Amino acid sequence: MANETAKSLTAKPAIVEPEYPVTAMGVGALVAGWLIPGLGHIIQKRWIRGLLIFVSVLTMFFFGLGMEGKIYTFNTGDLLEILGFLGNIGAGALYFLARVQEWGQGNIHRALADYGTKFIIVAGLLNVISAIDAYHIGIGKKK
Amino acid sequence: MNIELSHFSAALLFALCASVVFGITQKNAPKEMMQYGVKCFGMFFGGVIVASWIMWLLKH
C-alpha cells in the first residue's frame, strides 16, 4: 500500500497529446497541396508560405528537367526505380504534366542528368512534406 | 532546354530550395522559420565544403 502511494507520488504525469479530428479543410489542403505545390497553404490564406513553396518546388522540378533528369514511370522492377517513381509522383500535377509532355527522358551520357533526376525526386518529396504541413494547418495542429 | 550548372551551383540551388521548404514546414512562428531555414542552408553549405575537402584529401 505504502509502496503504491510512493510510486504514484514519484510517477511522472502522462503527457496526453490533444486530438485533432480530420476536417474537410485538412483533407482539401492535403490534396490541393499535393496537386499544386503551395496551394494547400494558399487556400488557408498562408500566402507567403504558399508562394515560397510553389517557387521552391517548381524551381527544383524544372531545373531537374533542364538538367535532363529522368522521370520514372510506374514499375514493379528494381527497388530504386520504384522509389524513384514514388518520389516523382509526390510532385502531383507536375508529374502528370511531365508524363503527358514526355519530358524527363534522362540522359545516361551526362553526369549532370543524374543530379537532375535527384532534383526531380526531391522536388516531389518536398511537395509531400508541404502538403502534410498544409494538412496540419487545416486540422488546427499548426498555426 | 538544357541547363548547365556546376556541381557546386547545383548543390547551392538544392540547398536553397530545400531550406526554404524545411523552414516553412518544420517550425511554427515566422521568425523561427527564418532561423531554421538559414540554419539548414548553412548546414547544407557547410556539408558541401567539408565533403569537398574530404574528397580532395582522399584524392591527394
N, CA and C atoms of all chains as a GROMACS GRO file, in nm:
protein
  609
    1MET      N    1   0.084  -0.121   0.000
    1MET     CA    2   0.000   0.000   0.000
    1MET      C    3   0.087   0.125   0.000
    2ALA      N    4   0.181   0.125   0.099
    2ALA     CA    5   0.273   0.238   0.107
    2ALA      C    6   0.358   0.248  -0.018
    3ASN      N    7   0.394   0.128  -0.068
    3ASN     CA    8   0.474   0.122  -0.191
    3ASN      C    9   0.400   0.186  -0.309
    4GLU      N   10   0.273   0.153  -0.320
    4GLU     CA   11   0.191   0.208  -0.430
    4GLU      C   12   0.176   0.359  -0.418
    5THR      N   13   0.160   0.407  -0.296
    5THR     CA   14   0.147   0.551  -0.274
    5THR      C   15   0.275   0.623  -0.316
    6ALA      N   16   0.388   0.563  -0.277
    6ALA     CA   17   0.516   0.623  -0.312
    6ALA      C   18   0.534   0.624  -0.464
    7LYS      N   19   0.491   0.516  -0.530
    7LYS     CA   20   0.503   0.508  -0.675
    7LYS      C   21   0.419   0.615  -0.742
    8SER      N   22   0.296   0.630  -0.692
    8SER     CA   23   0.207   0.728  -0.754
    8SER      C   24   0.257   0.870  -0.734
    9LEU      N   25   0.330   0.893  -0.623
    9LEU     CA   26   0.383   1.028  -0.599
    9LEU      C   27   0.502   1.059  -0.689
   10THR      N   28   0.583   0.955  -0.714
   10THR     CA   29   0.704   0.979  -0.795
   10THR      C   30   0.678   0.965  -0.945
   11ALA      N   31   0.569   0.898  -0.984
   11ALA     CA   32   0.542   0.876  -1.127
   11ALA      C   33   0.516   1.008  -1.198
   12LYS      N   34   0.576   1.020  -1.315
   12LYS     CA   35   0.556   1.143  -1.393
   12LYS      C   36   0.417   1.142  -1.454
   13PRO      N   37   0.352   1.255  -1.459
   13PRO     CA   38   0.220   1.257  -1.521
   13PRO      C   39   0.230   1.225  -1.670
   14ALA      N   40   0.137   1.144  -1.717
   14ALA     CA   41   0.139   1.104  -1.859
   14ALA      C   42   0.107   1.225  -1.946
   15ILE      N   43   0.186   1.242  -2.051
   15ILE     CA   44   0.162   1.353  -2.143
   15ILE      C   45   0.054   1.310  -2.242
   16VAL      N   46  -0.055   1.382  -2.239
   16VAL     CA   47  -0.166   1.347  -2.327
   16VAL      C   48  -0.164   1.440  -2.449
   17GLU      N   49  -0.144   1.380  -2.564
   17GLU     CA   50  -0.145   1.459  -2.689
   17GLU      C   51  -0.289   1.498  -2.722
   18PRO      N   52  -0.314   1.623  -2.748
   18PRO     CA   53  -0.451   1.659  -2.787
   18PRO      C   54  -0.487   1.596  -2.921
   19GLU      N   55  -0.612   1.565  -2.936
   19GLU     CA   56  -0.655   1.501  -3.060
   19GLU      C   57  -0.699   1.607  -3.161
   20TYR      N   58  -0.664   1.584  -3.283
   20TYR     CA   59  -0.702   1.676  -3.390
   20TYR      C   60  -0.787   1.599  -3.491
   21PRO      N   61  -0.916   1.619  -3.487
   21PRO     CA   62  -1.001   1.542  -3.580
   21PRO      C   63  -0.978   1.583  -3.724
   22VAL      N   64  -0.997   1.488  -3.812
   22VAL     CA   65  -0.982   1.513  -3.956
   22VAL      C   66  -1.093   1.610  -4.000
   23THR      N   67  -1.053   1.713  -4.069
   23THR     CA   68  -1.152   1.810  -4.117
   23THR      C   69  -1.150   1.815  -4.270
   24ALA      N   70  -1.259   1.868  -4.325
   24ALA     CA   71  -1.267   1.881  -4.471
   24ALA      C   72  -1.157   1.973  -4.522
   25MET      N   73  -1.130   2.080  -4.446
   25MET     CA   74  -1.024   2.173  -4.486
   25MET      C   75  -0.888   2.104  -4.485
   26GLY      N   76  -0.866   2.021  -4.385
   26GLY     CA   77  -0.739   1.948  -4.375
   26GLY      C   78  -0.718   1.858  -4.496
   27VAL      N   79  -0.820   1.780  -4.528
   27VAL     CA   80  -0.808   1.687  -4.641
   27VAL      C   81  -0.798   1.765  -4.773
   28GLY      N   82  -0.880   1.870  -4.783
   28GLY     CA   83  -0.876   1.954  -4.904
   28GLY      C   84  -0.740   2.016  -4.924
   29ALA      N   85  -0.681   2.066  -4.815
   29ALA     CA   86  -0.548   2.129  -4.823
   29ALA      C   87  -0.442   2.026  -4.860
   30LEU      N   88  -0.458   1.906  -4.807
   30LEU     CA   89  -0.362   1.798  -4.839
   30LEU      C   90  -0.364   1.765  -4.988
   31VAL      N   91  -0.484   1.748  -5.041
   31VAL     CA   92  -0.497   1.711  -5.183
   31VAL      C   93  -0.454   1.829  -5.272
   32ALA      N   94  -0.501   1.950  -5.236
   32ALA     CA   95  -0.465   2.068  -5.317
   32ALA      C   96  -0.315   2.092  -5.314
   33GLY      N   97  -0.256   2.076  -5.194
   33GLY     CA   98  -0.112   2.097  -5.179
   33GLY      C   99  -0.031   1.994  -5.255
   34TRP      N  100  -0.083   1.873  -5.264
   34TRP     CA  101  -0.013   1.769  -5.341
   34TRP      C  102  -0.023   1.798  -5.491
   35LEU      N  103  -0.144   1.835  -5.535
   35LEU     CA  104  -0.162   1.859  -5.679
   35LEU      C  105  -0.083   1.979  -5.728
   36ILE      N  106  -0.100   2.092  -5.661
   36ILE     CA  107  -0.029   2.215  -5.699
   36ILE      C  108   0.057   2.257  -5.580
   37PRO      N  109   0.188   2.258  -5.593
   37PRO     CA  110   0.273   2.294  -5.479
   37PRO      C  111   0.234   2.430  -5.417
   38GLY      N  112   0.213   2.430  -5.287
   38GLY     CA  113   0.181   2.555  -5.216
   38GLY      C  114   0.034   2.589  -5.210
   39LEU      N  115  -0.048   2.522  -5.291
   39LEU     CA  116  -0.191   2.556  -5.296
   39LEU      C  117  -0.260   2.525  -5.163
   40GLY      N  118  -0.214   2.421  -5.095
   40GLY     CA  119  -0.272   2.386  -4.965
   40GLY      C  120  -0.257   2.499  -4.864
   41HIS      N  121  -0.145   2.571  -4.872
   41HIS     CA  122  -0.123   2.686  -4.783
   41HIS      C  123  -0.202   2.807  -4.833
   42ILE      N  124  -0.205   2.825  -4.963
   42ILE     CA  125  -0.270   2.943  -5.020
   42ILE      C  126  -0.421   2.941  -4.990
   43ILE      N  127  -0.485   2.825  -5.000
   43ILE     CA  128  -0.630   2.821  -4.972
   43ILE      C  129  -0.660   2.845  -4.824
   44GLN      N  130  -0.557   2.839  -4.741
   44GLN     CA  131  -0.576   2.870  -4.599
   44GLN      C  132  -0.517   3.006  -4.564
   45LYS      N  133  -0.500   3.087  -4.668
   45LYS     CA  134  -0.454   3.226  -4.656
   45LYS      C  135  -0.313   3.239  -4.598
   46ARG      N  136  -0.230   3.136  -4.618
   46ARG     CA  137  -0.087   3.148  -4.586
   46ARG      C  138  -0.018   3.181  -4.718
   47TRP      N  139  -0.037   3.305  -4.762
   47TRP     CA  140   0.004   3.343  -4.897
   47TRP      C  141   0.155   3.331  -4.918
   48ILE      N  142   0.231   3.387  -4.825
   48ILE     CA  143   0.377   3.391  -4.845
   48ILE      C  144   0.436   3.251  -4.841
   49ARG      N  145   0.390   3.170  -4.743
   49ARG     CA  146   0.440   3.032  -4.733
   49ARG      C  147   0.406   2.956  -4.861
   50GLY      N  148   0.282   2.971  -4.906
   50GLY     CA  149   0.239   2.901  -5.027
   50GLY      C  150   0.322   2.941  -5.148
   51LEU      N  151   0.346   3.070  -5.159
   51LEU     CA  152   0.422   3.120  -5.274
   51LEU      C  153   0.567   3.069  -5.270
   52LEU      N  154   0.626   3.072  -5.150
   52LEU     CA  155   0.764   3.024  -5.137
   52LEU      C  156   0.775   2.876  -5.169
   53ILE      N  157   0.677   2.798  -5.124
   53ILE     CA  158   0.677   2.654  -5.155
   53ILE      C  159   0.660   2.632  -5.305
   54PHE      N  160   0.567   2.707  -5.364
   54PHE     CA  161   0.543   2.697  -5.509
   54PHE      C  162   0.672   2.723  -5.587
   55VAL      N  163   0.736   2.833  -5.553
   55VAL     CA  164   0.859   2.870  -5.626
   55VAL      C  165   0.970   2.766  -5.603
   56SER      N  166   0.987   2.723  -5.478
   56SER     CA  167   1.094   2.628  -5.447
   56SER      C  168   1.075   2.495  -5.519
   57VAL      N  169   0.953   2.440  -5.510
   57VAL     CA  170   0.928   2.308  -5.571
   57VAL      C  171   0.937   2.317  -5.723
   58LEU      N  172   0.875   2.421  -5.780
   58LEU     CA  173   0.881   2.434  -5.926
   58LEU      C  174   1.024   2.456  -5.975
   59THR      N  175   1.100   2.535  -5.901
   59THR     CA  176   1.240   2.559  -5.940
   59THR      C  177   1.316   2.428  -5.944
   60MET      N  178   1.302   2.348  -5.837
   60MET     CA  179   1.374   2.221  -5.834
   60MET      C  180   1.327   2.128  -5.945
   61PHE      N  181   1.198   2.123  -5.966
   61PHE     CA  182   1.143   2.031  -6.066
   61PHE      C  183   1.191   2.069  -6.206
   62PHE      N  184   1.178   2.197  -6.242
   62PHE     CA  185   1.212   2.237  -6.378
   62PHE      C  186   1.364   2.245  -6.400
   63PHE      N  187   1.437   2.278  -6.296
   63PHE     CA  188   1.583   2.271  -6.311
   63PHE      C  189   1.625   2.125  -6.332
   64GLY      N  190   1.558   2.034  -6.262
   64GLY     CA  191   1.585   1.892  -6.280
   64GLY      C  192   1.558   1.848  -6.423
   65LEU      N  193   1.447   1.894  -6.478
   65LEU     CA  194   1.417   1.861  -6.618
   65LEU      C  195   1.517   1.926  -6.712
   66GLY      N  196   1.555   2.050  -6.679
   66GLY     CA  197   1.653   2.123  -6.761
   66GLY      C  198   1.789   2.055  -6.762
   67MET      N  199   1.820   1.984  -6.654
   67MET     CA  200   1.947   1.911  -6.647
   67MET      C  201   1.933   1.770  -6.708
   68GLU      N  202   1.822   1.748  -6.775
   68GLU     CA  203   1.792   1.620  -6.841
   68GLU      C  204   1.775   1.505  -6.742
   69GLY      N  205   1.713   1.539  -6.628
   69GLY     CA  206   1.682   1.436  -6.529
   69GLY      C  207   1.575   1.342  -6.582
   70LYS      N  208   1.565   1.227  -6.515
   70LYS     CA  209   1.471   1.124  -6.562
   70LYS      C  210   1.342   1.127  -6.480
   71ILE      N  211   1.230   1.112  -6.550
   71ILE     CA  212   1.101   1.095  -6.483
   71ILE      C  213   1.070   0.945  -6.486
   72TYR      N  214   1.047   0.889  -6.368
   72TYR     CA  215   1.019   0.745  -6.360
   72TYR      C  216   0.871   0.718  -6.389
   73THR      N  217   0.846   0.604  -6.451
   73THR     CA  218   0.707   0.562  -6.472
   73THR      C  219   0.676   0.452  -6.372
   74PHE      N  220   0.547   0.420  -6.359
   74PHE     CA  221   0.507   0.314  -6.267
   74PHE      C  222   0.576   0.184  -6.307
   75ASN      N  223   0.634   0.118  -6.208
   75ASN     CA  224   0.705  -0.006  -6.239
   75ASN      C  225   0.706  -0.097  -6.117
   76THR      N  226   0.729  -0.224  -6.140
   76THR     CA  227   0.739  -0.320  -6.029
   76THR      C  228   0.873  -0.393  -6.036
   77GLY      N  229   0.971  -0.324  -6.091
   77GLY     CA  230   1.101  -0.388  -6.109
   77GLY      C  231   1.198  -0.359  -5.996
   78ASP      N  232   1.304  -0.289  -6.029
   78ASP     CA  233   1.410  -0.257  -5.935
   78ASP      C  234   1.357  -0.166  -5.823
   79LEU      N  235   1.403  -0.193  -5.701
   79LEU     CA  236   1.355  -0.117  -5.584
   79LEU      C  237   1.382   0.033  -5.599
   80LEU      N  238   1.501   0.067  -5.650
   80LEU     CA  239   1.534   0.209  -5.666
   80LEU      C  240   1.443   0.276  -5.769
   81GLU      N  241   1.403   0.201  -5.870
   81GLU     CA  242   1.311   0.257  -5.972
   81GLU      C  243   1.173   0.280  -5.910
   82ILE      N  244   1.131   0.188  -5.824
   82ILE     CA  245   1.001   0.203  -5.757
   82ILE      C  246   1.005   0.326  -5.667
   83LEU      N  247   1.113   0.341  -5.590
   83LEU     CA  248   1.126   0.455  -5.501
   83LEU      C  249   1.135   0.585  -5.581
   84GLY      N  250   1.202   0.579  -5.694
   84GLY     CA  251   1.210   0.696  -5.782
   84GLY      C  252   1.072   0.738  -5.829
   85PHE      N  253   0.992   0.640  -5.865
   85PHE     CA  254   0.854   0.670  -5.908
   85PHE      C  255   0.775   0.733  -5.794
   86LEU      N  256   0.789   0.677  -5.673
   86LEU     CA  257   0.715   0.732  -5.558
   86LEU      C  258   0.757   0.877  -5.530
   87GLY      N  259   0.887   0.903  -5.541
   87GLY     CA  260   0.935   1.040  -5.522
   87GLY      C  261   0.881   1.132  -5.630
   88ASN      N  262   0.881   1.085  -5.752
   88ASN     CA  263   0.832   1.166  -5.864
   88ASN      C  264   0.685   1.201  -5.850
   89ILE      N  265   0.605   1.102  -5.812
   89ILE     CA  266   0.460   1.124  -5.808
   89ILE      C  267   0.421   1.220  -5.695
   90GLY      N  268   0.514   1.241  -5.601
   90GLY     CA  269   0.490   1.340  -5.496
   90GLY      C  270   0.474   1.480  -5.551
   91ALA      N  271   0.523   1.503  -5.672
   91ALA     CA  272   0.513   1.637  -5.732
   91ALA      C  273   0.373   1.667  -5.785
   92GLY      N  274   0.283   1.570  -5.777
   92GLY     CA  275   0.143   1.594  -5.814
   92GLY      C  276   0.122   1.623  -5.961
   93ALA      N  277   0.057   1.736  -5.989
   93ALA     CA  278   0.022   1.769  -6.128
   93ALA      C  279   0.146   1.788  -6.214
   94LEU      N  280   0.257   1.830  -6.153
   94LEU     CA  281   0.380   1.848  -6.231
   94LEU      C  282   0.425   1.715  -6.292
   95TYR      N  283   0.406   1.608  -6.215
   95TYR     CA  284   0.445   1.475  -6.265
   95TYR      C  285   0.360   1.439  -6.387
   96PHE      N  286   0.228   1.458  -6.373
   96PHE     CA  287   0.139   1.420  -6.483
   96PHE      C  288   0.164   1.508  -6.606
   97LEU      N  289   0.193   1.636  -6.581
   97LEU     CA  290   0.227   1.726  -6.692
   97LEU      C  291   0.352   1.676  -6.766
   98ALA      N  292   0.452   1.640  -6.687
   98ALA     CA  293   0.577   1.591  -6.747
   98ALA      C  294   0.554   1.462  -6.826
   99ARG      N  295   0.466   1.376  -6.775
   99ARG     CA  296   0.439   1.249  -6.844
   99ARG      C  297   0.364   1.274  -6.976
  100VAL      N  298   0.265   1.365  -6.967
  100VAL     CA  299   0.187   1.396  -7.087
  100VAL      C  300   0.277   1.458  -7.195
  101GLN      N  301   0.365   1.547  -7.152
  101GLN     CA  302   0.453   1.616  -7.247
  101GLN      C  303   0.576   1.531  -7.286
  102GLU      N  304   0.587   1.416  -7.225
  102GLU     CA  305   0.702   1.327  -7.247
  102GLU      C  306   0.836   1.394  -7.216
  103TRP      N  307   0.834   1.472  -7.108
  103TRP     CA  308   0.958   1.531  -7.059
  103TRP      C  309   1.028   1.427  -6.972
  104GLY      N  310   1.155   1.454  -6.942
  104GLY     CA  311   1.228   1.370  -6.848
  104GLY      C  312   1.265   1.233  -6.901
  105GLN      N  313   1.321   1.230  -7.019
  105GLN     CA  314   1.365   1.102  -7.076
  105GLN      C  315   1.500   1.056  -7.018
  106GLY      N  316   1.571   1.151  -6.955
  106GLY     CA  317   1.701   1.116  -6.897
  106GLY      C  318   1.810   1.113  -7.003
  107ASN      N  319   1.934   1.113  -6.957
  107ASN     CA  320   2.048   1.107  -7.048
  107ASN      C  321   2.165   1.043  -6.972
  108ILE      N  322   2.189   0.918  -7.001
  108ILE     CA  323   2.290   0.845  -6.923
  108ILE      C  324   2.433   0.888  -6.958
  109HIS      N  325   2.447   0.967  -7.066
  109HIS     CA  326   2.582   1.010  -7.106
  109HIS      C  327   2.625   1.140  -7.038
  110ARG      N  328   2.540   1.193  -6.955
  110ARG     CA  329   2.567   1.324  -6.897
  110ARG      C  330   2.558   1.313  -6.743
  111ALA      N  331   2.668   1.349  -6.675
  111ALA     CA  332   2.670   1.338  -6.528
  111ALA      C  333   2.564   1.429  -6.466
  112LEU      N  334   2.546   1.547  -6.525
  112LEU     CA  335   2.452   1.644  -6.468
  112LEU      C  336   2.308   1.591  -6.471
  113ALA      N  337   2.280   1.501  -6.566
  113ALA     CA  338   2.145   1.444  -6.576
  113ALA      C  339   2.110   1.364  -6.450
  114ASP      N  340   2.211   1.305  -6.390
  114ASP     CA  341   2.187   1.230  -6.266
  114ASP      C  342   2.148   1.324  -6.153
  115TYR      N  343   2.214   1.441  -6.148
  115TYR     CA  344   2.173   1.542  -6.049
  115TYR      C  345   2.029   1.584  -6.077
  116GLY      N  346   1.998   1.600  -6.204
  116GLY     CA  347   1.862   1.640  -6.243
  116GLY      C  348   1.758   1.541  -6.195
  117THR      N  349   1.789   1.412  -6.208
  117THR     CA  350   1.697   1.308  -6.160
  117THR      C  351   1.672   1.325  -6.010
  118LYS      N  352   1.779   1.352  -5.938
  118LYS     CA  353   1.764   1.371  -5.792
  118LYS      C  354   1.685   1.498  -5.762
  119PHE      N  355   1.707   1.603  -5.839
  119PHE     CA  356   1.631   1.727  -5.820
  119PHE      C  357   1.481   1.700  -5.834
  120ILE      N  358   1.444   1.623  -5.935
  120ILE     CA  359   1.302   1.596  -5.961
  120ILE      C  360   1.243   1.513  -5.847
  121ILE      N  361   1.317   1.413  -5.802
  121ILE     CA  362   1.267   1.329  -5.692
  121ILE      C  363   1.251   1.412  -5.565
  122VAL      N  364   1.352   1.494  -5.534
  122VAL     CA  365   1.345   1.574  -5.411
  122VAL      C  366   1.235   1.679  -5.420
  123ALA      N  367   1.212   1.734  -5.540
  123ALA     CA  368   1.100   1.828  -5.556
  123ALA      C  369   0.969   1.761  -5.515
  124GLY      N  370   0.951   1.635  -5.557
  124GLY     CA  371   0.831   1.560  -5.519
  124GLY      C  372   0.824   1.536  -5.369
  125LEU      N  373   0.936   1.502  -5.309
  125LEU     CA  374   0.937   1.474  -5.165
  125LEU      C  375   0.911   1.601  -5.084
  126LEU      N  376   0.970   1.712  -5.128
  126LEU     CA  377   0.944   1.840  -5.060
  126LEU      C  378   0.796   1.878  -5.072
  127ASN      N  379   0.737   1.846  -5.187
  127ASN     CA  380   0.595   1.877  -5.206
  127ASN      C  381   0.508   1.794  -5.112
  128VAL      N  382   0.547   1.670  -5.089
  128VAL     CA  383   0.471   1.586  -4.995
  128VAL      C  384   0.481   1.644  -4.854
  129ILE      N  385   0.601   1.686  -4.812
  129ILE     CA  386   0.618   1.747  -4.680
  129ILE      C  387   0.528   1.871  -4.669
  130SER      N  388   0.527   1.951  -4.775
  130SER     CA  389   0.446   2.074  -4.774
  130SER      C  390   0.298   2.043  -4.766
  131ALA      N  391   0.254   1.941  -4.839
  131ALA     CA  392   0.112   1.905  -4.836
  131ALA      C  393   0.072   1.857  -4.697
  132ILE      N  394   0.158   1.781  -4.632
  132ILE     CA  395   0.128   1.734  -4.496
  132ILE      C  396   0.126   1.853  -4.400
  133ASP      N  397   0.214   1.949  -4.420
  133ASP     CA  398   0.214   2.070  -4.338
  133ASP      C  399   0.082   2.146  -4.355
  134ALA      N  400   0.035   2.153  -4.479
  134ALA     CA  401  -0.094   2.219  -4.505
  134ALA      C  402  -0.208   2.145  -4.435
  135TYR      N  403  -0.199   2.013  -4.433
  135TYR     CA  404  -0.299   1.931  -4.362
  135TYR      C  405  -0.298   1.964  -4.213
  136HIS      N  406  -0.179   1.976  -4.155
  136HIS     CA  407  -0.168   2.008  -4.013
  136HIS      C  408  -0.227   2.145  -3.983
  137ILE      N  409  -0.209   2.237  -4.073
  137ILE     CA  410  -0.271   2.370  -4.055
  137ILE      C  411  -0.424   2.354  -4.062
  138GLY      N  412  -0.469   2.273  -4.156
  138GLY     CA  413  -0.613   2.254  -4.176
  138GLY      C  414  -0.684   2.192  -4.057
  139ILE      N  415  -0.616   2.102  -3.985
  139ILE     CA  416  -0.679   2.038  -3.869
  139ILE      C  417  -0.651   2.115  -3.739
  140GLY      N  418  -0.576   2.222  -3.749
  140GLY     CA  419  -0.550   2.305  -3.632
  140GLY      C  420  -0.430   2.264  -3.549
  141LYS      N  421  -0.352   2.171  -3.598
  141LYS     CA  422  -0.233   2.128  -3.522
  141LYS      C  423  -0.122   2.231  -3.530
  142LYS      N  424  -0.124   2.307  -3.637
  142LYS     CA  425  -0.020   2.409  -3.659
  142LYS      C  426  -0.088   2.538  -3.699
  143LYS      N  427  -0.026   2.651  -3.663
  143LYS     CA  428  -0.085   2.780  -3.698
  143LYS      C  429  -0.048   2.822  -3.840
  144MET      N  430   1.541   2.252  -7.382
  144MET     CA  431   1.608   2.345  -7.290
  144MET      C  432   1.708   2.268  -7.204
  145ASN      N  433   1.835   2.297  -7.223
  145ASN     CA  434   1.938   2.234  -7.141
  145ASN      C  435   1.999   2.336  -7.046
  146ILE      N  436   2.010   2.297  -6.922
  146ILE     CA  437   2.070   2.386  -6.823
  146ILE      C  438   2.206   2.331  -6.785
  147GLU      N  439   2.304   2.418  -6.788
  147GLU     CA  440   2.440   2.379  -6.748
  147GLU      C  441   2.472   2.439  -6.612
  148LEU      N  442   2.486   2.355  -6.513
  148LEU     CA  443   2.524   2.402  -6.380
  148LEU      C  444   2.648   2.325  -6.337
  149SER      N  445   2.731   2.395  -6.258
  149SER     CA  446   2.844   2.322  -6.199
  149SER      C  447   2.789   2.240  -6.083
  150HIS      N  448   2.868   2.146  -6.037
  150HIS     CA  449   2.825   2.065  -5.923
  150HIS      C  450   2.798   2.154  -5.803
  151PHE      N  451   2.885   2.254  -5.783
  151PHE     CA  452   2.871   2.344  -5.668
  151PHE      C  453   2.743   2.427  -5.677
  152SER      N  454   2.716   2.484  -5.794
  152SER     CA  455   2.596   2.568  -5.806
  152SER      C  456   2.469   2.483  -5.797
  153ALA      N  457   2.476   2.359  -5.847
  153ALA     CA  458   2.360   2.269  -5.832
  153ALA      C  459   2.336   2.239  -5.684
  154ALA      N  460   2.445   2.218  -5.610
  154ALA     CA  461   2.431   2.189  -5.466
  154ALA      C  462   2.374   2.310  -5.392
  155LEU      N  463   2.416   2.430  -5.432
  155LEU     CA  464   2.364   2.551  -5.366
  155LEU      C  465   2.217   2.572  -5.397
  156LEU      N  466   2.177   2.548  -5.520
  156LEU     CA  467   2.036   2.562  -5.558
  156LEU      C  468   1.951   2.460  -5.481
  157PHE      N  469   2.002   2.339  -5.472
  157PHE     CA  470   1.935   2.234  -5.396
  157PHE      C  471   1.919   2.278  -5.250
  158ALA      N  472   2.028   2.329  -5.192
  158ALA     CA  473   2.027   2.372  -5.052
  158ALA      C  474   1.926   2.484  -5.030
  159LEU      N  475   1.922   2.578  -5.123
  159LEU     CA  476   1.831   2.693  -5.107
  159LEU      C  477   1.685   2.648  -5.109
  160CYS      N  478   1.648   2.569  -5.208
  160CYS     CA  479   1.508   2.526  -5.222
  160CYS      C  480   1.467   2.436  -5.105
  161ALA      N  481   1.553   2.343  -5.069
  161ALA     CA  482   1.520   2.251  -4.959
  161ALA      C  483   1.510   2.327  -4.827
  162SER      N  484   1.600   2.426  -4.806
  162SER     CA  485   1.599   2.502  -4.680
  162SER      C  486   1.471   2.583  -4.666
  163VAL      N  487   1.425   2.641  -4.776
  163VAL     CA  488   1.300   2.720  -4.772
  163VAL      C  489   1.184   2.630  -4.726
  164VAL      N  490   1.173   2.513  -4.787
  164VAL     CA  491   1.061   2.422  -4.752
  164VAL      C  492   1.078   2.369  -4.610
  165PHE      N  493   1.200   2.332  -4.572
  165PHE     CA  494   1.222   2.283  -4.435
  165PHE      C  495   1.186   2.391  -4.333
  166GLY      N  496   1.228   2.513  -4.359
  166GLY     CA  497   1.198   2.623  -4.266
  166GLY      C  498   1.049   2.641  -4.248
  167ILE      N  499   0.975   2.640  -4.358
  167ILE     CA  500   0.830   2.663  -4.352
  167ILE      C  501   0.759   2.547  -4.282
  168THR      N  502   0.801   2.426  -4.311
  168THR     CA  503   0.723   2.310  -4.263
  168THR      C  504   0.762   2.263  -4.123
  169GLN      N  505   0.883   2.293  -4.079
  169GLN     CA  506   0.926   2.235  -3.952
  169GLN      C  507   0.909   2.326  -3.832
  170LYS      N  508   0.874   2.451  -3.854
  170LYS     CA  509   0.858   2.544  -3.741
  170LYS      C  510   0.723   2.613  -3.747
  171ASN      N  511   0.686   2.675  -3.633
  171ASN     CA  512   0.552   2.735  -3.625
  171ASN      C  513   0.550   2.885  -3.649
  172ALA      N  514   0.641   2.956  -3.585
  172ALA     CA  515   0.639   3.103  -3.595
  172ALA      C  516   0.728   3.150  -3.710
  173PRO      N  517   0.689   3.260  -3.776
  173PRO     CA  518   0.769   3.309  -3.889
  173PRO      C  519   0.916   3.332  -3.857
  174LYS      N  520   0.944   3.385  -3.738
  174LYS     CA  521   1.083   3.412  -3.701
  174LYS      C  522   1.162   3.281  -3.689
  175GLU      N  523   1.098   3.182  -3.626
  175GLU     CA  524   1.162   3.050  -3.613
  175GLU      C  525   1.184   2.986  -3.750
  176MET      N  526   1.088   3.007  -3.840
  176MET     CA  527   1.100   2.951  -3.975
  176MET      C  528   1.223   3.007  -4.045
  177MET      N  529   1.239   3.140  -4.033
  177MET     CA  530   1.354   3.207  -4.095
  177MET      C  531   1.484   3.152  -4.039
  178GLN      N  532   1.488   3.145  -3.904
  178GLN     CA  533   1.612   3.100  -3.839
  178GLN      C  534   1.644   2.956  -3.878
  179TYR      N  535   1.542   2.872  -3.880
  179TYR     CA  536   1.565   2.730  -3.913
  179TYR      C  537   1.606   2.714  -4.060
  180GLY      N  538   1.543   2.795  -4.146
  180GLY     CA  539   1.578   2.790  -4.288
  180GLY      C  540   1.723   2.830  -4.311
  181VAL      N  541   1.764   2.937  -4.243
  181VAL     CA  542   1.904   2.983  -4.256
  181VAL      C  543   1.999   2.877  -4.200
  182LYS      N  544   1.959   2.817  -4.086
  182LYS     CA  545   2.043   2.713  -4.025
  182LYS      C  546   2.058   2.593  -4.121
  183CYS      N  547   1.947   2.552  -4.181
  183CYS     CA  548   1.952   2.439  -4.275
  183CYS      C  549   2.043   2.472  -4.394
  184PHE      N  550   2.029   2.594  -4.446
  184PHE     CA  551   2.111   2.634  -4.559
  184PHE      C  552   2.259   2.630  -4.521
  185GLY      N  553   2.288   2.682  -4.402
  185GLY     CA  554   2.426   2.682  -4.352
  185GLY      C  555   2.480   2.540  -4.339
  186MET      N  556   2.396   2.450  -4.289
  186MET     CA  557   2.439   2.310  -4.272
  186MET      C  558   2.464   2.245  -4.409
  187PHE      N  559   2.374   2.271  -4.503
  187PHE     CA  560   2.393   2.217  -4.639
  187PHE      C  561   2.524   2.270  -4.698
  188PHE      N  562   2.540   2.404  -4.687
  188PHE     CA  563   2.657   2.469  -4.746
  188PHE      C  564   2.785   2.418  -4.680
  189GLY      N  565   2.783   2.413  -4.546
  189GLY     CA  566   2.899   2.363  -4.473
  189GLY      C  567   2.929   2.218  -4.510
  190GLY      N  568   2.822   2.139  -4.524
  190GLY     CA  569   2.838   1.998  -4.562
  190GLY      C  570   2.905   1.984  -4.697
  191VAL      N  571   2.867   2.071  -4.791
  191VAL     CA  572   2.928   2.068  -4.925
  191VAL      C  573   3.077   2.099  -4.917
  192ILE      N  574   3.109   2.203  -4.840
  192ILE     CA  575   3.251   2.244  -4.829
  192ILE      C  576   3.333   2.134  -4.762
  193VAL      N  577   3.280   2.080  -4.651
  193VAL     CA  578   3.354   1.975  -4.578
  193VAL      C  579   3.371   1.852  -4.667
  194ALA      N  580   3.261   1.810  -4.732
  194ALA     CA  581   3.268   1.690  -4.817
  194ALA      C  582   3.367   1.710  -4.931
  195SER      N  583   3.371   1.832  -4.987
  195SER     CA  584   3.462   1.855  -5.099
  195SER      C  585   3.609   1.853  -5.053
  196TRP      N  586   3.634   1.905  -4.932
  196TRP     CA  587   3.771   1.898  -4.880
  196TRP      C  588   3.812   1.754  -4.850
  197ILE      N  589   3.718   1.677  -4.796
  197ILE     CA  590   3.748   1.535  -4.769
  197ILE      C  591   3.782   1.463  -4.899
  198MET      N  592   3.705   1.491  -5.004
  198MET     CA  593   3.731   1.426  -5.133
  198MET      C  594   3.866   1.470  -5.188
  199TRP      N  595   3.898   1.598  -5.170
  199TRP     CA  596   4.028   1.649  -5.216
  199TRP      C  597   4.142   1.579  -5.144
  200LEU      N  598   4.126   1.563  -5.010
  200LEU     CA  599   4.229   1.495  -4.932
  200LEU      C  600   4.244   1.350  -4.972
  201LEU      N  601   4.131   1.284  -5.000
  201LEU     CA  602   4.137   1.144  -5.041
  201LEU      C  603   4.210   1.129  -5.175
  202LYS      N  604   4.187   1.228  -5.260
  202LYS     CA  605   4.249   1.220  -5.394
  202LYS      C  606   4.400   1.244  -5.386
  203HIS      N  607   4.442   1.334  -5.294
  203HIS     CA  608   4.584   1.367  -5.286
  203HIS      C  609   4.652   1.284  -5.177
   0.00000   0.00000   0.00000
